[in-house]
Amino acid sequence: MNFEIGLYTLGDLVPDPHAGNTISPRQRLKETIEAAKLADEAGLDLFGVGEHHRLDYAVSAPPVVLAAIAQATKRIKLTSATTVISTADPVRLFEDFATLDLLSDGRAEIIAGRGAFVESFPLFGYDTNDYDDLFAENMDLFLKLNEADVVSWSGRFRSPLASAEIAPRPVQSRLPIWVGVGGSPESAIRAGRLGVGMAIAILGGEPERFKPLVDLYRKAGAEAGFAPEELKVGITGHGYVAATTQQAKEEYFPYYANYRSYVSRGRGTESRVTRAEFERLAGPDTALFVGSPQQIIEKILYQYELFGHRRFMAQIDIGGMPFRKVAEGIELLATKVAPAIRKETGK
C-alpha cells in the first residue's frame, strides 16, 4: 500500500487577523472546491471536509460538498473529516455516501467521529448523556448496511429495519470507513475490534504519547481476527509549509493563534497562544507540521517510524488564512513533500 498524503478542511469562518474581514460561506465553499481541484491536479491522494452545525463554519453537509468536489476532480479520494455519526441516521448517511461513491466513480470514504462540539445533539433531538451508546449503535448499523443490500436490524435509538432494501449500492464493494480518534484508549480499542481504519488527530505536543493508542488499536484488531493489512492508521494535524521554516512560522503564527483563540471562545473559555508557546509547539520534535518542506518531511518520517501509518492529512487553511496562501501550501506539499515521503516509505 502506497503512503497517502492529503488535506482536510473544517470550513471555519474566522476573521482574517490582518485584514479583519470574514469571507462569506458561499466564498468559503467555492474556495474549498478550488482547493480540492488544485490538490487533485497536483497529485495529492485525498481531500476531506468536516462537519459542524454552527454559523461560524461553512460545512454542515459533507456529502453535498464532496459531491460538488467530485464533479471538479478526477482521481483524488473524497472523505468526511469527520462525520458526527452519533447524531446521523446511519441509513441516510450510507445512502448519501453511496451516492457520492457513484458520482465520483468509487472515491468516497468516511471518517466517523464524535465531533469537537456537541451542537448536533440538541439540533437533531439527541441527548448528550447517550453520547457513547449512540456512537456504538450507529457504527454497528452502518457497518451492517455496508455489508448487505437487504438488512434486518433493531436497536435502541431508531426504528427497526425488517428486510429493508438499502439503496443505492456504492461502486466499491464496501465504503472505506475510519474512526477519528483524539486521545481516548477506548476509541482506539473499539476501532481495532471493528476492523475499521483509525485516523488520529495529533494537534500538538510530542507524537510519542500517541504510540500506545496505535499499539492498543493493532492489538485489539488482531484479537478480533483482523489481518495487519486491514488495520490502517492515518495521522491528521494542523500544518503549514513555506520555503523556509522561519518563513512558515512567521506567516502561520497569526492565523494559528487566531484560530486557537476563536475555537476556545466557542467552547466558553479564553485561550491565547503566545509566540513563545507557538515556537515550542512548532519545534522540530513536535507534532505541529509547520516548516520548510524538509522539516515537514522529517516530521512525517519520524512519525512513520513511530506508528507505521500509511496516511497523513494536513489542515492548512485555519484562522482566516487567505486562499492564495492555501494554494501555495498545496503546491509545496504536493511537489516537495509528497514525492520524498512516497520514496522513503516505499523502500
Long-range contacts (C-beta under 8 A, 24 or more apart in sequence): 1-229, 1-232, 1-310, 2-45, 2-310, 2-342, 2-345, 2-346, 3-304, 3-310, 3-311, 3-312, 3-341, 3-342, 3-345, 3-346, 4-45, 4-46, 4-77, 4-234, 4-310, 4-311, 4-312, 5-44, 5-45, 5-311, 5-312, 5-313, 5-333, 5-334, 5-337, 5-338, 5-341, 5-342, 6-39, 6-44, 6-45, 6-46, 6-47, 6-48, 6-76, 6-77, 6-311, 6-312, 6-313, 6-314, 7-35, 7-36, 7-39, 7-44, 7-46, 7-47, 7-48, 7-313, 7-314, 7-315, 7-316, 7-330, 7-333, 8-47, 8-48, 8-49, 8-50, 8-79, 8-81, 8-236, 8-313, 8-314, 8-315, 9-35, 9-48, 9-49, 9-50, 9-59, 9-81, 9-315, 9-317, 10-49, 10-50, 10-52, 10-57, 10-59, 10-81, 10-315, 10-318, 11-49, 11-50, 11-52, 11-57, 11-58, 11-59, 11-65, 12-56, 12-57, 12-58, 12-259, 12-262, 12-318, 12-319, 13-55, 13-56, 13-57, 13-58, 14-56, 14-258, 14-259, 14-262, 14-318, 14-319, 14-320, 15-258, 15-320, 16-320, 16-321, 16-322, 17-254, 17-255, 17-257, 17-258, 17-319, 17-320, 18-254, 22-320, 25-58, 28-58, 29-58, 29-59, 29-65, 29-68, 31-323, 31-326, 32-58, 32-59, 32-65, 32-69, 33-65, 33-68, 33-69, 33-72, 34-323, 35-317, 35-323, 35-326, 35-327, 35-330, 36-69, 36-72, 36-73, 36-76, 36-78, 37-69, 37-72, 37-73, 38-327, 38-330, 38-331, 39-76, 39-330, 39-334, 40-72, 40-73, 40-74, 40-75, 40-76, 42-330, 42-331, 42-333, 42-334, 42-335, 43-334, 43-338, 44-76, 44-330, 44-333, 44-334, 44-338, 45-76, 45-77, 45-311, 46-76, 46-77, 46-78, 46-79, 46-109, 46-311, 46-313, 47-73, 47-76, 47-77, 47-78, 47-79, 48-78, 48-79, 48-80, 48-81, 48-111, 48-313, 49-80, 49-81, 50-80, 50-81, 50-82, 51-80, 51-82, 51-83, 51-84, 51-115, 51-120, 52-115, 52-116, 52-117, 52-119, 53-119, 53-120, 53-123, 54-117, 54-119, 54-266, 56-262, 56-266, 63-96, 63-97, 63-99, 63-100, 66-100, 66-104, 66-108, 67-99, 67-100, 67-103, 67-104, 70-100, 70-103, 70-104, 70-107, 71-103, 73-104, 75-107, 76-107, 77-107, 77-108, 77-109, 78-104, 78-107, 78-108, 78-109, 79-108, 79-109, 79-110, 79-111, 79-178, 80-109, 80-110, 80-111, 80-112, 81-111, 81-180, 81-199, 81-236, 81-313, 82-111, 82-112, 82-113, 82-115, 82-180, 82-199, 83-110, 83-111, 83-112, 83-113, 84-113, 84-114, 84-115, 84-120, 85-112, 85-113, 85-135, 85-138, 85-139, 85-142, 86-114, 86-115, 86-120, 86-121, 86-126, 86-131, 86-134, 86-135, 86-138, 87-120, 87-121, 87-123, 87-124, 87-126, 87-134, 88-138, 89-158, 90-138, 90-141, 90-142, 90-145, 90-158, 91-141, 91-145, 91-161, 91-164, 91-166, 93-142, 94-142, 94-145, 94-146, 94-166, 94-175, 95-166, 95-167, 95-168, 97-170, 97-175, 98-167, 98-168, 98-169, 98-170, 98-175, 99-168, 101-170, 101-171, 101-172, 101-175, 102-168, 102-170, 102-171, 105-171, 106-170, 106-171, 106-172, 108-170, 108-172, 108-175, 108-176, 109-175, 109-176, 109-177, 109-178, 110-175, 110-176, 110-177, 110-178, 111-177, 111-178, 111-179, 111-180, 111-199, 112-139, 112-142, 112-177, 112-178, 112-179, 112-180, 113-179, 113-180, 113-181, 114-180, 116-263, 117-266, 117-267, 126-157, 130-157, 133-157, 136-190, 139-179, 139-190, 139-194, 142-177, 143-177, 143-194, 143-196, 146-174, 146-175, 146-177, 147-174, 178-232, 178-234, 180-236, 181-213, 181-217, 183-210, 183-213, 185-212, 185-213, 185-216, 188-213, 188-214, 188-216, 188-217, 188-220, 189-216, 189-217, 189-220, 190-220, 191-217, 191-220, 191-221, 192-216, 192-217, 192-218, 192-219, 192-220, 192-221, 192-222, 192-223, 192-224, 192-226, 192-231, 193-220, 193-221, 193-223, 193-224, 194-224, 195-221, 195-224, 195-226, 195-230, 195-231, 197-231, 197-232, 197-233, 197-234, 198-231, 198-232, 198-233, 198-234, 199-233, 199-234, 199-235, 199-236, 199-311, 199-313, 200-233, 200-234, 200-235, 200-236, 200-307, 201-236, 201-237, 202-235, 202-236, 202-237, 202-287, 202-303, 203-237, 203-238, 203-287, 203-288, 204-238, 204-281, 204-286, 204-287, 204-288, 205-281, 205-286, 205-287, 206-285, 206-286, 206-287, 207-286, 207-287, 207-302, 207-303, 207-306, 207-307, 208-306, 210-306, 210-307, 211-306, 211-307, 214-306, 214-307, 214-308, 214-309, 232-309, 232-310, 232-311, 233-307, 233-308, 233-309, 233-310, 233-311, 234-309, 234-310, 234-311, 234-312, 234-313, 235-303, 235-307, 235-309, 235-311, 235-312, 235-313, 236-312, 236-313, 236-314, 236-315, 237-287, 237-288, 237-289, 237-313, 237-314, 237-315, 238-288, 238-289, 238-290, 238-314, 238-315, 238-316, 238-318, 239-288, 239-289, 239-290, 239-296, 239-314, 239-315, 239-316, 239-329, 239-333, 240-289, 240-290, 240-316, 240-329, 241-289, 241-291, 241-292, 241-293, 241-296, 241-316, 241-329, 241-332, 241-333, 241-336, 241-337, 242-291, 242-292, 242-328, 242-329, 242-332, 243-292, 243-332, 244-292, 245-290, 245-291, 245-292, 245-295, 247-292, 248-290, 248-291, 248-292, 248-295, 249-278, 249-279, 249-282, 249-290, 249-291, 251-325, 252-282, 252-290, 253-278, 254-319, 255-318, 255-319, 255-320, 255-321, 256-290, 256-318, 256-319, 257-319, 258-319, 258-320, 259-318, 259-319, 259-320, 260-319, 262-319, 289-314, 293-332, 293-336, 293-337, 293-340, 296-333, 296-337, 297-336, 297-337, 297-340, 297-341, 297-344, 300-337, 300-341, 301-341, 301-344, 301-345, 304-341, 304-344, 304-345, 310-345, 312-341
